[in-house]
Each structure stands twice: as C-alpha cells, then as structure tokens.
Amino acid sequence: MTLEKPTPTPSTSQIGLDYDVAIVGGGVTGVTLACAIKDSGLSVALIEAQPRSKVIAKEQSYAISLLSSRVFEGIGVWERILPQIAQFRHIRLSDADHAGVVRFETADLGTEVLGYVAEHRTLLSALYEFIEQECPHVSWLSPAEVMGVDYQDSGVEIELKVEGEKHQLRSQLLVGADGARSRIRTGAGIRTWGWQYWQSCVATTIKHEKSPNDTAFERFWSSGPMGILPLPGNRCQVVWTAPHAEAKALKELDEKQFIEKLESYTGGLLGRLELVSDRVLFPVQLMQSDRYVQSRLALIGDAAHCCHPVGGQGLNLGIRDAAALAQVLQTTHKRGQDLGNLRSLQTYERWRKRENLTILGFTDLLDRMFSNHWLPAVMVRRSGLWMLRRVRPIKTYALQLMTGLRGHLPQITKQRGERGQGDKGTRGQGGL
C-alpha cells in the first residue's frame, strides 16, 4: 500500500494539512461517516489496521433500523444494499411461553417494512464499492497502524506504520471509529463507565422450513433474551443470550443437541432447523464514554458506547452517530470554521450522548427485567407487555424508539426525494 495524498482542498492547503478529516476504523460506522461527507468538499483519510479483505470477512449479521436505511438512502448507497438483504414486516415479542405475545405490524407505523437484516460482508462490501466509485475525496490507508497521535493547536499529527515504514499525516480532526477497545479513545485519556453483563451471546445462522420469512422475533427467557432475525434464502440469524457458563455449554454442544434445544426454545415457530454456520461466542457489556469529543477528536460508534444486543440497537446507534457528526462537520465547514474546534464538536456530543444513553438504559432495563424469575419483576414486565398490546400510543412510541424514528433526526435522512422511501421494501421476499 502507498500513501497517496489527494489534491489539497482550500481548507487543507491554507494551513498545511494533508487531510481535513482522518477516520481511524474501516468498519461500517467509520465508512458510513466517510460516505456521508462526500458532497462537502472535505478530504478524508480512512485508516484501517487490517486489510480490507479481512475486515469484510467477519461472520456477523445486523438489524438495520428504518432510520439507518434512510441514512444510507440519503448517502446514495441504499440501492446497492437493499437487493442483497432481508426485510421484516412483523415483530413478535414474547416472554418465554407466556401467552401474551406482542405483535408489531407495519400498520402501526404506516410503513411497508419495520426493518432490515444485513450480513456484515454484504453491507460493508456495498459501502466499500460506493467509496471506490463515488467518493474521490476519500483516501484508503490500509493496512496502516496508528502508532501515535499528537493533538496540536493547528491540527492533529498522526504517526502511521505502513508495511514496516513510518509515515506521518496531519488533519484538522481525528475521528475514532475503532471499536469498543478503541486505542484512539484510550490514548486520548477519555474514561468510560459501565459494566460487563453476567451473560454471553451465542450467535449463529440457521435455515428453516417455514415461510414467509418476514418476522423478527425477540423471545425473553429467564436466562436471557433470544433474538431471531430473517436473512435471505429462508435463513435466520440467531443471537442467544445466556449466563456465561450456559452460553459456553451451548456453543460446545454437538450440532444435533444444539438444534434440538433451539427447536424447543423457538416453540416450533420455524419448523425444522438446520445449522448453516459456526457458532460464535462473545461477552456483552454496557459502556458509555465520559465524553465523545475533545479538541480535534470525536468518537463514534462502539468507540463511544456499547449496549446489550437485545433489540439489535448497537450498530444503528453508530450509523446515527456518523450521520450526526457528518452534519455538524458540514455545517462547520460551510461557516469557514475549524473542524477541530471543541465548541463545534460539542454540538455533536450534546446531540448524540443523551440519545445514546436513552437506548443504553432501555436495553439494560429490558435485559434485567426479563432475565430473572423474581415475582415482582415478572408481574411488572407482563403488565408492560399487556400495555404494549392494548395501549396504542405506548405501542407506537416503543416501535418508533426501536426503529430509530424518535429524537433529533439527521438532515441526511430527509434528503430522500427522487430516490424513494428508504423504509419501503420490495414486495415478494419470504419471511416468518
């Protein structure tokens, strides 16, 4: 890999910088930010420690909220993503075998779908292709390891190691999009608070015999929630949460025993099941950074916060971070101001920190209320399910929260115009 600098824009050439924005992390969140500022005139360095082929190869699937689909549509990449992913029109929420099942339907929001499910490889490949074809303002630096960062009054200097050689680049702003163990966050001395849960998750992909395949399931057991999300080809992504020892035992069961247990826990709703991927075990945590910004630095996605996977909110929070930061940066640039100015960056922090904390608290409450046998908690949660079924305003509010349609929506989500409706799926795909 070679370091090729783009033709300097007026903002960079005037102050001797290589780039306006340097983003560390070539995952979905970092790439979304790079794509979202494509029409701003800002130059971007996208720095990723691993080869792109290795980043894409990750075996994982994500729930994509309506809000996230609108962000991608506003960018102009959604038409590349939509044909390759699944969509769901129903959500089924239940407390173990309790009869009081909550069913969310498209009529509750007035949309054609309630959400989407994308495999990591599919989603990131589409974003990478978009950058290569539509984003001349972005320079890929991969594989490139950040060895040091020097925050200065006039810019930030980043020392990189590329193929054993050291290089330096300077930018107005550094964005940490390098995940929950962010070295950028740690190196900047930004503290975090939160906790590891007593649970781990087993994630895998199954194939089933029931159709149509257009229902997302969230089934709560006393050991932890189980999410089942539809994928193309009558497949589903399963995220099964359980206490650490139990989750480890689930991963180590032979395939027949695991399928039998999964069929029992799904209550036959999917019919006969077939395991079509390896099982992956990972711990879960709640984490919130003390601050998302400081002079010349902003954090987005898992570098800033992490939540329990219940409800599939994690990646969607990061996509919303990226859209919000892109809007703040473009506004700052149009005003002729320094992108690394703390006052401007705090606009992004105020916007996203409170909204993210709401979702972190919501997912934590869900997990704690449903993952136990304590009688008062059982009574409260079943009363809550009753209200979701019977009180329409509460049901609508909960659905808007889950789909990302509450709070301060990024401007890019309103730039839909002739591209159509990001929450309108194609007819005829299968589902449950």
C-alpha positions as CSV (number, residue, x, y, z in Angstrom):
1,M,0.0,0.0,0.0
2,T,1.2,3.5,-0.8
3,L,0.2,6.8,0.8
4,E,-1.1,9.0,-1.9
5,K,-2.3,12.4,-0.9
6,P,-5.2,14.0,-2.8
7,T,-5.1,17.4,-4.3
8,P,-5.4,19.7,-1.3
9,T,-8.7,21.5,-0.8
10,P,-8.6,25.2,0.1
11,S,-9.2,24.3,3.7
12,T,-6.2,22.0,3.9
13,S,-3.7,23.8,1.7
14,Q,-4.1,27.1,3.5
15,I,-2.9,25.6,6.8
16,G,-0.5,22.9,5.5
17,L,-2.6,19.8,6.3
18,D,-2.8,16.6,4.4
19,Y,-6.5,16.0,5.1
20,D,-9.4,17.7,6.6
21,V,-10.6,14.6,8.5
22,A,-8.8,11.4,9.4
23,I,-11.0,8.4,10.4
24,V,-9.4,5.5,12.3
25,G,-11.5,2.4,11.7
26,G,-12.7,0.9,8.4
27,G,-15.8,-0.8,9.7
28,V,-19.4,0.1,9.0
29,T,-19.5,3.2,11.2
30,G,-16.3,4.8,10.0
31,V,-17.0,4.1,6.3
32,T,-20.6,5.5,6.7
33,L,-19.1,8.8,8.0
34,A,-16.7,8.9,5.1
35,C,-19.5,8.4,2.7
36,A,-21.8,10.9,4.4
37,I,-19.5,13.8,3.8
38,K,-18.8,13.0,0.2
39,D,-20.5,16.2,-1.1
40,S,-18.9,18.6,1.4
41,G,-15.6,19.3,-0.3
42,L,-13.7,17.8,2.7
43,S,-10.8,15.4,2.1
44,V,-10.8,12.3,4.2
45,A,-8.2,9.7,5.2
46,L,-9.7,6.4,6.1
47,I,-7.2,4.4,8.2
48,E,-7.7,0.7,8.9
49,A,-5.2,-1.6,10.6
50,Q,-6.3,-4.7,8.8
51,P,-6.5,-5.5,5.1
52,R,-9.9,-4.7,3.7
53,S,-10.5,-8.3,2.7
54,K,-10.1,-9.4,6.4
55,V,-12.4,-6.6,7.6
56,I,-15.1,-7.7,5.2
57,A,-14.8,-11.4,6.1
58,K,-16.3,-11.0,9.6
59,E,-19.2,-13.5,10.1
60,Q,-22.0,-11.4,11.6
61,S,-25.4,-10.0,10.7
62,Y,-27.1,-6.8,11.9
63,A,-30.6,-5.5,12.3
64,I,-30.8,-2.3,10.2
65,S,-33.4,0.1,11.5
66,L,-35.6,2.3,9.4
67,L,-33.6,5.3,10.4
68,S,-30.3,3.6,9.3
69,S,-31.9,2.7,6.0
70,R,-32.8,6.4,5.5
71,V,-29.2,7.4,6.3
72,F,-27.9,5.0,3.6
73,E,-30.5,6.3,1.2
74,G,-29.5,9.9,1.9
75,I,-25.9,9.0,1.1
76,G,-27.0,7.3,-2.1
77,V,-25.8,3.7,-1.3
78,W,-29.1,2.2,-0.3
79,E,-29.9,1.0,-3.8
80,R,-26.8,-1.1,-3.7
81,I,-27.6,-2.6,-0.3
82,L,-31.4,-3.3,-0.5
83,P,-31.4,-6.1,-3.1
84,Q,-29.0,-8.2,-1.1
85,I,-30.6,-8.1,2.3
86,A,-33.8,-9.3,4.1
87,Q,-36.6,-7.2,5.4
88,F,-39.2,-7.9,8.1
89,R,-42.8,-6.7,8.3
90,H,-43.7,-8.2,11.7
91,I,-42.0,-8.2,15.1
92,R,-43.0,-10.8,17.6
93,L,-42.1,-10.0,21.3
94,S,-42.8,-12.7,23.9
95,D,-41.9,-13.6,27.5
96,A,-40.9,-17.3,27.3
97,D,-44.0,-19.4,27.0
98,H,-46.4,-16.7,28.3
99,A,-49.4,-16.4,26.1
100,G,-49.4,-12.6,26.0
101,V,-47.4,-12.1,22.8
102,V,-46.9,-8.5,21.5
103,R,-47.1,-8.3,17.7
104,F,-45.9,-5.2,15.9
105,E,-47.1,-4.7,12.3
106,T,-46.4,-2.3,9.5
107,A,-49.8,-0.7,10.1
108,D,-48.5,0.5,13.5
109,L,-46.1,2.9,11.8
110,G,-47.7,3.3,8.4
111,T,-44.6,1.9,6.6
112,E,-44.1,-1.0,4.3
113,V,-41.5,-2.7,6.4
114,L,-40.4,-2.5,10.0
115,G,-36.7,-3.1,9.5
116,Y,-34.0,-5.0,7.6
117,V,-31.3,-7.6,8.3
118,A,-27.9,-7.4,6.6
119,E,-24.9,-9.7,6.7
120,H,-21.7,-7.9,7.5
121,R,-20.0,-8.9,4.3
122,T,-22.9,-7.7,2.2
123,L,-23.2,-4.4,3.9
124,L,-19.6,-3.5,4.1
125,S,-18.8,-4.6,0.6
126,A,-21.5,-2.3,-0.7
127,L,-20.1,0.6,1.3
128,Y,-16.5,-0.1,0.1
129,E,-17.7,-0.3,-3.5
130,F,-19.5,3.0,-3.1
131,I,-16.4,4.7,-1.7
132,E,-14.3,3.4,-4.6
133,Q,-16.7,4.6,-7.3
134,E,-18.4,7.6,-5.8
135,C,-16.0,9.2,-3.2
136,P,-12.9,10.6,-4.7
137,H,-12.4,12.7,-1.6
138,V,-11.5,9.5,0.4
139,S,-8.0,8.1,0.5
140,W,-7.7,4.5,1.8
141,L,-4.8,3.8,4.1
142,S,-5.0,0.1,4.7
143,P,-3.4,-1.8,6.3
144,A,-2.0,1.1,8.4
145,E,-1.5,1.0,12.1
146,V,-1.7,4.2,14.2
147,M,1.5,4.4,16.3
148,G,1.0,7.8,17.9
149,V,-1.2,10.9,17.9
150,D,-0.2,14.4,18.7
151,Y,-3.0,16.9,19.2
152,Q,-1.8,20.4,18.4
153,D,-3.4,23.9,18.3
154,S,-3.4,24.0,14.5
155,G,-4.2,20.3,13.7
156,V,-3.6,16.7,14.8
157,E,-0.5,14.8,13.7
158,I,-0.9,11.0,13.3
159,E,2.1,8.6,13.1
160,L,1.4,5.5,11.0
161,K,3.2,2.3,10.4
162,V,2.7,1.0,6.9
163,E,4.4,-2.1,5.7
164,G,7.1,-1.6,8.4
165,E,7.7,2.0,7.5
166,K,6.7,5.1,9.4
167,H,4.6,7.8,7.9
168,Q,3.0,11.0,9.2
169,L,-0.1,12.8,8.2
170,R,-1.9,15.9,9.6
171,S,-5.5,16.7,9.6
172,Q,-7.9,19.2,11.2
173,L,-9.8,16.4,13.0
174,L,-9.3,12.8,14.1
175,V,-12.3,10.5,14.4
176,G,-12.1,7.4,16.5
177,A,-14.3,4.7,14.9
178,D,-12.0,1.8,16.0
179,G,-14.4,-0.2,18.2
180,A,-15.1,-0.9,21.9
181,R,-11.4,-1.3,22.7
182,S,-10.6,1.9,20.9
183,R,-6.9,2.8,21.1
184,I,-7.8,6.3,20.0
185,R,-10.1,6.8,23.0
186,T,-7.6,5.3,25.4
187,G,-4.7,7.3,24.0
188,A,-6.7,10.5,24.5
189,G,-7.3,9.7,28.1
190,I,-11.1,9.5,27.8
191,R,-12.6,7.4,30.5
192,T,-15.6,5.1,30.2
193,W,-18.1,3.8,32.7
194,G,-20.3,0.7,32.5
195,W,-20.2,-3.0,33.3
196,Q,-19.8,-6.4,31.9
197,Y,-23.0,-8.4,32.0
198,W,-23.3,-11.8,33.6
199,Q,-24.2,-13.1,30.2
200,S,-22.6,-14.1,26.9
201,C,-24.2,-14.5,23.5
202,V,-24.1,-17.4,21.1
203,A,-24.6,-16.2,17.5
204,T,-25.2,-18.5,14.5
205,T,-27.1,-18.8,11.3
206,I,-29.8,-21.4,10.7
207,K,-32.0,-22.4,7.9
208,H,-35.6,-23.3,8.5
209,E,-38.6,-24.7,6.6
210,K,-41.4,-22.2,7.4
211,S,-42.2,-19.3,5.1
212,P,-42.7,-16.4,4.5
213,N,-39.5,-15.3,6.3
214,D,-40.5,-11.8,7.3
215,T,-40.8,-11.8,11.1
216,A,-38.2,-10.7,13.6
217,F,-38.5,-12.5,17.0
218,E,-37.4,-11.3,20.4
219,R,-38.1,-14.0,22.9
220,F,-37.2,-13.4,26.5
221,W,-36.2,-16.3,28.8
222,S,-35.1,-16.1,32.4
223,S,-31.6,-16.9,31.3
224,G,-31.6,-14.0,28.7
225,P,-33.2,-12.8,25.5
226,M,-33.1,-14.7,22.2
227,G,-33.3,-12.7,19.0
228,I,-34.1,-14.3,15.7
229,L,-33.7,-12.2,12.6
230,P,-34.6,-13.2,9.0
231,L,-32.0,-13.4,6.3
232,P,-32.3,-14.1,2.6
233,G,-32.7,-17.7,1.5
234,N,-35.0,-18.7,4.3
235,R,-32.2,-18.3,6.8
236,C,-32.1,-16.6,10.2
237,Q,-29.5,-15.0,12.4
238,V,-29.8,-16.3,16.0
239,V,-28.4,-14.3,18.9
240,W,-29.0,-16.4,22.0
241,T,-28.1,-14.8,25.4
242,A,-27.4,-16.9,28.5
243,P,-25.2,-16.8,31.6
244,H,-21.5,-17.3,30.7
245,A,-21.3,-21.0,31.6
246,E,-24.6,-21.8,30.0
247,A,-23.6,-19.9,26.8
248,K,-20.3,-21.7,26.6
249,A,-22.1,-25.1,27.0
250,L,-24.5,-24.1,24.2
251,K,-21.5,-23.4,21.9
252,E,-19.9,-26.7,22.7
253,L,-23.0,-28.9,22.2
254,D,-22.8,-31.2,19.2
255,E,-24.9,-29.9,16.3
256,K,-27.8,-32.3,16.9
257,Q,-28.2,-31.4,20.5
258,F,-27.9,-27.7,19.8
259,I,-30.6,-27.9,17.1
260,E,-32.9,-29.9,19.4
261,K,-32.5,-27.3,22.1
262,L,-33.0,-24.4,19.7
263,E,-36.2,-26.0,18.2
264,S,-37.5,-26.4,21.8
265,Y,-36.8,-22.7,22.6
266,T,-38.4,-21.5,19.4
267,G,-41.5,-23.5,20.1
268,G,-41.8,-24.9,16.6
269,L,-42.5,-21.5,15.1
270,L,-39.8,-22.0,12.5
271,G,-40.3,-25.7,11.9
272,R,-37.3,-28.0,11.5
273,L,-34.0,-26.2,11.7
274,E,-30.6,-26.7,10.1
275,L,-27.3,-25.1,11.3
276,V,-25.5,-23.4,8.4
277,S,-22.7,-21.6,10.2
278,D,-20.3,-21.9,13.1
279,R,-21.4,-20.8,16.5
280,V,-19.6,-17.7,17.8
281,L,-19.4,-16.8,21.5
282,F,-19.0,-13.3,22.7
283,P,-19.5,-11.5,26.1
284,V,-21.7,-8.4,26.3
285,Q,-21.2,-5.1,28.0
286,L,-22.7,-1.7,28.6
287,M,-20.3,1.2,28.1
288,Q,-20.6,4.9,27.8
289,S,-17.6,7.3,27.3
290,D,-17.4,10.2,29.7
291,R,-17.1,12.4,26.7
292,Y,-17.4,11.9,22.9
293,V,-15.2,14.8,21.9
294,Q,-12.2,16.9,22.9
295,S,-10.3,19.4,20.9
296,R,-9.5,17.8,17.4
297,L,-11.1,14.5,18.4
298,A,-14.5,12.9,18.1
299,L,-15.6,9.3,18.9
300,I,-18.4,7.5,17.1
301,G,-20.0,4.0,17.3
302,D,-18.6,1.4,19.7
303,A,-15.6,3.6,20.4
304,A,-18.0,5.9,22.2
305,H,-20.6,3.5,23.6
306,C,-21.7,-0.2,23.7
307,C,-25.1,-1.7,24.6
308,H,-26.6,-5.1,25.2
309,P,-27.6,-6.7,21.9
310,V,-31.2,-7.1,22.8
311,G,-33.3,-5.2,20.2
312,G,-30.4,-5.0,17.7
313,Q,-29.6,-1.4,18.5
314,G,-25.8,-1.3,18.6
315,L,-24.8,-0.8,15.0
316,N,-27.7,1.5,14.4
317,L,-26.5,3.9,17.1
318,G,-23.1,4.1,15.4
319,I,-24.7,4.8,12.0
320,R,-26.7,7.6,13.6
321,D,-23.5,8.9,15.2
322,A,-21.9,9.0,11.8
323,A,-24.8,10.9,10.2
324,A,-25.0,13.4,13.1
325,L,-21.2,14.1,13.0
326,A,-21.3,14.4,9.2
327,Q,-24.0,17.1,9.5
328,V,-22.1,19.0,12.2
329,L,-18.8,18.9,10.2
330,Q,-20.5,20.1,7.0
331,T,-22.2,23.0,8.9
332,T,-18.9,23.9,10.5
333,H,-17.1,23.8,7.1
334,K,-19.7,26.0,5.4
335,R,-19.2,28.6,8.1
336,G,-15.5,28.6,7.4
337,Q,-14.7,27.3,10.9
338,D,-12.0,24.9,12.1
339,L,-13.4,21.3,12.1
340,G,-11.4,20.5,15.2
341,N,-12.9,23.4,17.2
342,L,-14.2,22.0,20.5
343,R,-17.3,24.2,20.5
344,S,-18.5,22.8,17.2
345,L,-17.7,19.3,18.2
346,Q,-19.7,19.6,21.4
347,T,-22.8,20.2,19.2
348,Y,-22.4,16.6,18.1
349,E,-21.8,15.4,21.6
350,R,-24.9,17.0,23.1
351,W,-26.9,15.6,20.2
352,R,-25.8,12.0,20.4
353,K,-24.7,11.4,24.0
354,R,-28.2,11.8,25.5
355,E,-30.0,9.9,22.8
356,N,-27.5,7.0,23.1
357,L,-27.8,6.9,26.9
358,T,-31.6,6.5,26.4
359,I,-31.1,3.4,24.3
360,L,-28.4,2.1,26.6
361,G,-30.8,2.4,29.5
362,F,-33.7,0.9,27.6
363,T,-31.7,-2.2,26.6
364,D,-30.3,-2.6,30.1
365,L,-33.8,-2.4,31.6
366,L,-35.2,-4.9,29.1
367,D,-32.4,-7.4,29.9
368,R,-32.7,-7.0,33.7
369,M,-36.5,-7.1,33.8
370,F,-36.8,-10.2,31.7
371,S,-33.8,-12.2,32.7
372,N,-35.0,-13.4,36.1
373,H,-37.7,-15.3,38.0
374,W,-38.3,-12.6,40.6
375,L,-42.0,-12.4,41.0
376,P,-42.4,-8.6,41.2
377,A,-40.3,-8.3,38.0
378,V,-42.4,-10.9,36.3
379,M,-45.6,-9.0,37.2
380,V,-44.2,-5.7,36.1
381,R,-42.9,-7.0,32.7
382,R,-46.2,-8.8,31.9
383,S,-48.1,-5.7,32.8
384,G,-45.8,-3.9,30.4
385,L,-46.5,-6.4,27.7
386,W,-50.2,-6.1,28.3
387,M,-49.9,-2.3,27.8
388,L,-47.9,-2.7,24.6
389,R,-50.7,-4.9,23.3
390,R,-53.6,-2.7,24.5
391,V,-52.5,0.9,24.6
392,R,-51.7,2.1,21.1
393,P,-49.7,5.3,22.0
394,I,-47.4,3.2,24.1
395,K,-47.0,0.6,21.4
396,T,-46.3,3.3,18.8
397,Y,-43.8,5.0,21.0
398,A,-41.9,1.8,21.6
399,L,-41.9,0.9,17.9
400,Q,-40.6,4.4,17.0
401,L,-37.8,4.0,19.6
402,M,-36.8,0.6,18.2
403,T,-36.8,1.8,14.6
404,G,-34.8,5.0,15.4
405,L,-37.7,7.3,14.4
406,R,-37.7,9.3,17.7
407,G,-35.3,12.0,18.7
408,H,-33.3,14.5,16.6
409,L,-33.2,13.0,13.1
410,P,-30.1,13.8,10.9
411,Q,-30.7,16.1,8.0
412,I,-29.4,13.4,5.6
413,T,-32.4,11.2,6.4
414,K,-34.7,13.9,4.9
415,Q,-32.8,14.0,1.6
416,R,-34.8,11.2,0.1
417,G,-36.6,13.0,-2.7
418,E,-36.5,11.1,-6.0
419,R,-34.6,8.2,-4.5
420,G,-37.9,6.9,-3.0
421,Q,-38.7,5.8,0.5
422,G,-35.9,4.1,2.5
423,D,-38.5,2.2,4.5
424,K,-40.3,0.8,1.5
425,G,-39.1,-2.7,0.7
426,T,-39.6,-4.7,-2.4
427,R,-42.6,-7.0,-2.4
428,G,-42.4,-10.7,-2.5
429,Q,-39.5,-11.6,-0.3
430,G,-40.1,-14.5,2.1
431,G,-40.4,-14.5,5.9
432,L,-42.0,-15.9,9.0
